[in-house]
């Protein structure tokens, strides 16, 4: 028998996926008569927009992709935390609803149904999801990133250390910022996977850092 909770989760999955599937980068490119699938890296993400369409348009694409990860995650968390806004099922346990919404926006961005299930890499959308779910932890990691880049001049090193710190801090309960830590295992696992995936994507940078030939930002 299908329960009300399952119905709500199915609705969240579909709605969040469709929000994440909006190919803002591709649409911005089309507005400028550029098909991102045929130029640059052939990716529809903000980075390719930045490189092939223009700096301002790239920033706009990043902002749109960021917001489609941020806003659905925030909305679901806000909506289901207020019982009077959910009269159909006031006692439903939807503690994981924001996490599910955030993950599905990223999935939608990476495998959009409007582009034959091809899409971007999910960086901006994933960043929006993280800001919605663990804003203070993200801020702490960003501070480490800035300090590392300022001291070392290596963006890659800052990114790697920030991702590693994210994967550690998410497991620590912090009552002063209302962060459950290891009491919310699904949240910890998902965000740890995000951090580990980010470090894995920097594996060539790690090799260059070890060899001493990584490019500095200045």
Long-range contacts (C-beta under 8 A, 24 or more apart in sequence): 4-88, 4-89, 4-92, 5-89, 5-92, 5-93, 5-94, 8-80, 8-89, 8-92, 8-94, 8-97, 9-94, 9-97, 9-100, 12-76, 12-97, 12-100, 12-101, 12-104, 13-100, 13-104, 15-72, 15-101, 16-72, 16-73, 16-76, 16-100, 16-101, 16-102, 16-103, 16-104, 16-105, 16-108, 17-104, 17-105, 17-107, 17-108, 17-113, 18-108, 18-113, 19-68, 19-71, 19-72, 19-105, 19-108, 20-68, 20-69, 20-72, 20-104, 20-105, 20-106, 20-107, 20-108, 20-109, 20-112, 20-125, 21-108, 21-109, 21-112, 21-113, 21-114, 21-119, 22-64, 22-68, 22-108, 22-112, 22-114, 23-112, 23-114, 23-115, 23-119, 23-120, 24-61, 24-64, 24-65, 24-68, 25-49, 25-61, 25-64, 25-65, 25-120, 26-115, 28-53, 28-57, 28-60, 28-61, 28-64, 29-53, 32-57, 43-120, 43-121, 44-115, 44-118, 44-119, 44-120, 45-119, 45-120, 45-121, 45-123, 45-124, 46-120, 46-123, 46-124, 47-123, 61-124, 62-124, 65-109, 65-120, 65-124, 65-125, 65-128, 66-124, 66-125, 66-127, 66-128, 66-131, 67-128, 68-105, 68-109, 68-125, 68-128, 69-102, 69-105, 69-106, 69-109, 69-124, 69-125, 69-126, 69-127, 69-128, 69-129, 69-132, 70-128, 70-129, 70-131, 70-132, 71-128, 71-132, 72-101, 72-102, 72-105, 73-98, 73-101, 73-102, 73-105, 73-128, 73-129, 73-132, 73-133, 74-98, 74-132, 75-101, 76-100, 76-101, 77-101, 77-132, 95-184, 96-186, 96-187, 98-132, 98-133, 99-133, 99-186, 99-187, 99-190, 102-129, 102-130, 102-132, 102-133, 103-129, 103-190, 105-129, 126-194, 130-166, 130-191, 130-194, 133-187, 133-191, 134-170, 134-179, 134-187, 134-191, 136-174, 136-177, 136-179, 137-166, 137-169, 137-170, 137-177, 137-179, 138-166, 140-165, 140-169, 141-165, 141-166, 141-169, 149-217, 152-216, 153-216, 153-217, 153-218, 154-209, 154-214, 154-216, 154-217, 155-217, 156-202, 156-205, 156-206, 156-208, 156-209, 156-214, 157-205, 157-209, 157-214, 159-198, 159-202, 160-198, 160-199, 160-202, 160-205, 160-206, 163-194, 163-195, 163-196, 163-198, 163-199, 163-202, 164-195, 164-199, 166-191, 166-194, 166-195, 167-191, 167-192, 167-195, 167-196, 170-195
